[in-house]
């Protein structure tokens, strides 16, 4: 009887976390609203082949780029130098994935971002 009560309580708590996450979910969270240390879940556009890739990252740095910074990056960076469709935006987020990879994300190419309710805990446990 006690085990059944514990299992039922665990299931109810789990369902309430999921419902709370759905309630708080903002399908169009801008990366300009995130803060360093937050764990976010986002879809990131890969314009080279027109696909999207989902990422769970912990934000480690946020940069606001000026037009001058963007022009300098466009002039000096070899990354997609000859691709006229590639554009950098003013907000650049640097994050680390659960696998320890550092990634950079431009706000303009981010879609369906949200902050998972248990994101920090899952990130620390290495689940995401």
C-alpha positions as CSV (number, residue, x, y, z in Angstrom):
1,X,0.0,0.0,0.0
2,X,2.8,2.4,0.9
3,X,4.7,1.6,-2.4
4,X,1.6,2.2,-4.4
5,X,1.1,5.6,-2.7
6,X,4.8,6.6,-3.4
7,X,4.5,5.5,-7.1
8,X,1.2,7.5,-7.4
9,X,2.7,10.6,-5.8
10,X,5.8,10.3,-8.1
11,X,3.6,10.1,-11.1
12,X,1.5,13.1,-10.0
13,X,4.6,15.2,-9.3
14,X,6.1,14.3,-12.8
15,X,2.8,15.2,-14.5
16,X,2.7,18.5,-12.6
17,X,6.2,19.3,-13.8
18,X,5.3,18.6,-17.4
19,X,2.1,20.7,-17.1
20,X,4.0,23.6,-15.5
21,X,6.6,23.5,-18.3
22,X,3.8,23.6,-20.9
23,X,2.1,26.5,-19.1
24,X,5.4,28.5,-18.9
25,X,6.5,27.6,-22.5
26,X,7.2,30.4,-24.8
27,X,7.5,29.1,-28.3
28,X,9.2,32.2,-29.5
29,X,11.6,33.1,-26.7
30,X,14.2,35.5,-28.0
31,X,17.8,34.8,-27.2
32,X,18.0,38.5,-26.2
33,X,16.0,37.6,-23.1
34,X,18.2,34.8,-21.8
35,X,20.8,35.2,-19.1
36,X,24.2,33.6,-18.6
37,X,23.9,30.3,-16.7
38,X,20.4,29.5,-18.0
39,X,19.9,26.2,-19.8
40,X,17.8,26.6,-22.9
41,X,16.3,24.3,-25.5
42,X,16.2,25.7,-29.1
43,X,15.9,24.9,-32.7
44,X,18.6,26.5,-34.8
45,X,18.4,27.1,-38.5
46,X,21.2,25.6,-40.7
47,X,20.8,27.8,-43.7
48,X,23.3,26.0,-45.8
49,X,21.0,23.0,-46.3
50,X,17.7,24.5,-45.0
51,X,17.3,22.3,-42.0
52,X,17.0,22.9,-38.2
53,X,18.8,21.2,-35.4
54,X,17.7,21.0,-31.8
55,X,20.2,22.1,-29.1
56,X,20.2,22.0,-25.3
57,X,22.8,24.5,-24.1
58,X,23.9,26.3,-21.0
59,X,24.5,29.9,-21.8
60,X,28.0,31.0,-20.9
61,X,28.3,34.3,-22.7
62,X,26.1,36.9,-24.4
63,X,27.5,39.5,-26.8
64,X,25.8,42.4,-28.5
65,X,27.5,43.0,-31.8
66,X,27.5,46.5,-33.4
67,X,27.2,47.0,-37.2
68,X,31.0,47.6,-37.1
69,X,31.6,44.3,-35.3
70,X,29.5,42.4,-37.9
71,X,31.2,44.1,-40.8
72,X,34.6,43.2,-39.3
73,X,33.6,39.5,-38.8
74,X,32.2,39.4,-42.4
75,X,35.5,40.9,-43.7
76,X,37.9,38.7,-41.7
77,X,36.1,35.4,-41.1
78,X,36.5,32.6,-43.5
79,X,33.3,30.9,-42.3
80,X,30.8,31.1,-45.2
81,X,32.7,34.0,-46.7
82,X,31.3,33.7,-50.2
83,X,27.8,32.8,-49.1
84,X,25.7,36.0,-49.7
85,X,22.6,34.4,-48.0
86,X,24.5,34.1,-44.7
87,X,23.9,37.0,-42.3
88,X,25.0,37.6,-38.8
89,X,22.7,39.3,-36.3
90,X,23.4,41.7,-33.4
91,X,22.9,39.2,-30.6
92,X,25.4,36.3,-30.3
93,X,25.0,33.6,-27.6
94,X,27.8,31.3,-26.7
95,X,26.8,28.1,-25.0
96,X,28.1,24.7,-24.0
97,X,26.3,21.5,-24.8
98,X,25.9,18.6,-22.4
99,X,28.7,16.9,-24.3
100,X,31.1,19.8,-23.5
101,X,31.0,21.3,-27.0
102,X,31.1,25.1,-27.3
103,X,28.6,26.5,-29.8
104,X,27.6,30.0,-31.0
105,X,24.1,31.0,-31.8
106,X,22.8,34.1,-33.6
107,X,19.4,35.3,-32.4
108,X,18.0,35.7,-35.9
109,X,18.4,31.9,-36.6
110,X,16.9,30.6,-33.4
111,X,13.4,29.2,-33.4
112,X,11.1,27.6,-30.8
113,X,13.4,28.4,-27.8
114,X,12.3,27.8,-24.3
115,X,13.8,27.2,-20.8
116,X,13.0,23.6,-19.6
117,X,11.7,23.6,-16.1
118,X,14.3,21.0,-15.0
119,X,17.0,22.2,-17.4
120,X,19.8,22.9,-15.0
121,X,19.3,19.7,-13.1
122,X,19.2,17.6,-16.3
123,X,22.2,19.4,-17.6
124,X,24.2,18.7,-14.5
125,X,23.2,15.1,-14.5
126,X,24.3,14.8,-18.2
127,X,20.9,13.8,-19.4
128,X,20.8,16.6,-22.0
